[in-house]
Amino acid sequence: MRALLGWLFLSLWILCAVVSGGCAPWTAAGYRDKAPRSEAPLPARARIFLVAGGVDVANFAAEVVEQRALWRQRGFSDEEIVCYYARPTRSGFRGDRRQYRGLFAELDGCYLASTELLREHLRIAASQSPPFLYLYISSHGIAGLVEEGSGLAPDERALLDRYVIQLGEGPGYGIYPEPILEAYRQGRASEELLWTPAVLAEALSSFAAEIPKIVVLQGCHSGGFLYEPRRRGAAIRGIPNLTVIASARFDRTSFGCDPGPDMTYFGSLLIDLLGRTEKDEGPAEIDWFELFVQLARGVAALERREGVTASLPVYFGAGAAVEAPASGG
């Protein structure tokens, strides 16, 4: 009997190895170790940047996969489209195992999403003077990482008291203050640790004024990248030739950022609306304000149906900001 059980176990192990290329990738630890990870230099023609930053749900990465497919269909090559994602934590993988498994192969060729790497890649892209920049980031957004009474030094408080979009490859997965502070105290530059309005502004300002810059931010409180009422004022509004859509006002959350949904409310509707634009339109040709109007209405309708507080997406272009009306009209 022991021999028979041993033979059956060996047979199953061999079958798993043959069919799936090994069973290890489908454990949380194995997935992190063997997840796709491009280490190639940034392509010289990079102009479309698609970034998924969360480490606990797969829907951010699913949006990157869908958008990459859409822009490929529009005729953009893999030399022009760059993708990033954050590997899930052990608990994050368990909570969204089915979707992560389905995305595994689709993320091939993507870089790991970290503030340091994305910042460097945008600097390199700016030096190549692309005809346009399109940056899409989908992740968790946080309205600061400082807790009251934390007793931090002024520079440490300044580091953490910012709106943040999580890019999960980095100290503390980009949202836990203790590892971030530890890295900062050991000499890491603040600009390498957290994706904040200041870091985004620096990256955008490296592109020439005449280059159209389209930025779409999917995340809670992402409107804080346009308007920081408790901090240092408008963060990126002074960048020339800039269009921004944020999925939620600075003081609101967005939805669909938990295990279960295939994509976020905002991200799913955005991809649907992009698919309805003219097939020969790239990011620089799309009427983003008209798209925003339709997007805000769609998000509001979904939120009313789900009975959640309105996220109130925000549009910025031509030097002025427009908020979605509270009624969603």
N, C-alpha and C positions, 0 to 999 in steps of 0.2 A: 504493500500500500504506500509506504514512504517513497519507494522508487517511482510509483505511478504519479503521486502528487508532485514529486520533484520534476518528472518529465513534463507534466502539464504546466507547471510554473515556468520552466525553461521555454516551452513552446509559446506560451503567452508573451513572454519577454521578447522572444525573437520576432513574433508577429507585430508587437508594438514598435519595435525598432525598425522593422521593414516598412510598415505602413506610415508611421508618423515621423520617421527619422530620429526615433528615441523618445522615451516618455518624459524625460526631464523637463522640456520646455513647458509642459502643462501643469507643473507645480509652480507655486508662487516664486520660490527661490530660483527654480530652473528657468522660469520665464525671464526674470531679471538678468540672469547670467547670459542667456542665449538670445535675448531680444534683438531685433535688427538694430544695427548701430553703424551708420556711415562715419568713416573717419577720412573720407576723401577731401581734398581741398575744395573750397567753395567754387562752383562753376563761374567762369568769367562773365556769363550772360545772365546771372541770377537777377530776377526782378520781381518774382512772385514768391512771397515768404508765408508759409502756412505753419502755424505753431499751435500745438496742443500741450498744455502745461500741467494739468491735474494728475495726481498719482493714485487716485482712489476710484475713478470711474472711467469707462472706456468711451463715453460719448464724445469727449473732446477730440480724441484721436479719430473717431469715426467721421467727424466733420472735416478733418484734415484730409482723410482718404477720399471723401466725396468731392471736396473742392479740387483736389489734385486731378481727379478723373474729369471734372467739368472743364478745367483749364486745358487739360490735354486734348479734350474733344474740340476745343476752340483753336487748336493748332499750336499751342505752346509746347515746347519740348522740355525734356527733363533737365536740360541745361539752363532753362529759364525758371523752372519751378523748384523751390527748395522746401523741404518739409522737416518738421521737428516734432518730437513727442517725448513725454516723460514716462519712464518705465513704472509700472504700478508697484506699490508696496505689497507685502504679503497679504494683508487683509483686503486691500483694494482689488487684488487679483481674484481672491476668493469671492468677493461680492459681485463681480462682473465677469466671471470666468467665461461664460458662453460668448459674450461679445469680444472679449480680448482674444479668445482663440480664433474667431473669425477674422480679426484684424491683423493677426500675426504676419501673414505673408504680404498683406497690403501695405505694411509700413516699411517694407524693404527699401533701402536707399535713403531713409530719413535719418537725420541727426538726432542726438539726444538734446532735449530742450533745457538749456541752462541760460541764465542771464549773461554769464560771461561769454558763451559761445555765440549767442544771438547778437549781442552787442558787437562783437568782433566781426561777424559775418556782415552785418549791416554797414560797418565802417568800410570793409573791403568792397562791398557792392557799390557804395557811394563813390569810391575812387574809380570805378569803371564807367561812371556816367550813364546809367541805364536810361531808356526812354521814359520810364515811369517806375514807381515803387508801389507795390500792393502788399500790405502786411495784414494778415489775419491772425489774431490770437484768440484762442478759446480756452478758458480755464476758470479756476476759482479766483474771484476778486475779493480783497480784504480792505477794509477802511482803517488800516493801521494795525500794528502788532504790539503796541505799547499798552501795558496794563497800569491802571492808576496805582500810585504808591509803590512803583517798582524800584525807585531809588536809583535810576540810571544816571550816568554822567550826561551832560548836555549833548555831546556828540553822539552818544549811543541812543539817546532818546530821538535825536534828529534822524538817525539811521532808520529807526523802526516806526516813527510817527509819520508815515506816508501811506497813500493808497498803493496797493501792491496787487499785481497779477501774478499768480503762482506759475513759475517755471520750475518743474520739480527736480531737475538734476542739479543739485547743489546743496550747501549746508542746510539741514533742517527741512529738506524738500521744498525750500523757498517760502515756508510759512511759519516754522517753529522758531521762536526768537532765540532760545538758548544756544543752539548750534550756530546760528547766524552771528550772534554776539561773540561767540568763541572764535569764529573765523576772523571776525573784524579785529578782535583784540590780538590775534596772532599776526596781523599785518595785512590781511586781505583788503583791497580797496572796496569802499562801500558800493561803487558802481558795478562791481562784479557779483554782488550778493543778492540783490533784490531788483525785480523789474518794476520800477517806479515811474511816475510822470517825468521826473528829472532825467532818468536814463533814456526813456523814449524820446524826450526832447533833444537830448544830446545826439542820439542816433539819427534823428530826422534832420537835424541842422547840418549834418555832414553832407547831405545831398544838395546839389546845386539848386538855387532858387527856382530856376525854370523847369525843373523836373516835377511832374505831378506826383503827389504823394497821397495815397489812399490807405487809410488805416481803419480797420474794423476790429473792435474789442468786444468779445463776448465774455462777460463775467460780472458777478455782483459788484456794485459800486464803481463800475468801469467809467461812468461819467465823471468820476473824480480826477481822471486823467485830463479832462478839459477844464474842470473847475474845482479848486481846492479851497473851500470856504474857511477852513480852520487852519490852513497852513500858509503857503506862499503864493496864493493867487493863481492866475491862469498859468498852466504848466506848458502847454504846447501850442497855445493859440497864436503865438508870434511867428510860427514856422510858415514861410511863404508857400503858396500853391498846395495847400493842405486840405484834405477832406477827411473827416473822421465820423464814424458811426459807433456809438457805445450802446451796449444792450440795456443799460440801467442807469438811472440818475445816480449822482454821487451818494445819495442817502437811501437807495433802494437795492433790492436783490433781484437777480434774474432767476429763471426757473428751468427745470429739467437737468440740473447739475448733480443728480444722484443716481445710484444704480437702478437700472430698469429701462429708462428711455433710451432709444438708440442714439438720439442727439438731443441737444438742448432745444427749448422752444424757439429761441432766437436763431440758433444755428441752422435748424431744420428749415425754418421759413426763409432764411436768407438764401440757402442753397436752392430752394424751390424757385424763388424769385430770380436769382441769377440765371437759372436754367430757362427762364421765360424771356430773357433779354435777347436781342438779335444775335444770331449765331456767329456773326463776324465781329462782335464787340468784345474787346478785351477790357481789362480794368480801367484803362485810361479813357475809353469811349463811353462807358456806361453813365447814364444819368443817375447819380447816386442820391440826389435829393428825392427824385420821384420814387426810386426804389425804397428809400427810407420811409416815405409816407405810407407806402403799401405795407412795408415791414412792421411799422408801428401799429397800424390798424390790425394786422394779423396777430401780432403778439398780444394786443389788448383783448381781442376776441377770445384767444386761447385762455388768457388769464381770467377773464370773466367766467368762462365755462368751468374752469377749475376752482373758482372761488378764492383766488389768491390776490394779494395786494399788487397793484399795478407796478411794473418795473420802470415805466416811463423812459424809453430809449431816448437818446440824445443825438442830434446831428450837428456837425460843425462844418462850415464851408464858406469861402469868400469872406472870412473874417468875422462871421456871426454864427451864433449857436441857436438851435431850435430844439425845444423839448417836445416830446409827444404830449398832447393834452391828456389830462387825467382821465377824461372820459373815453380816450382812445379814438375820438372822432377826427 
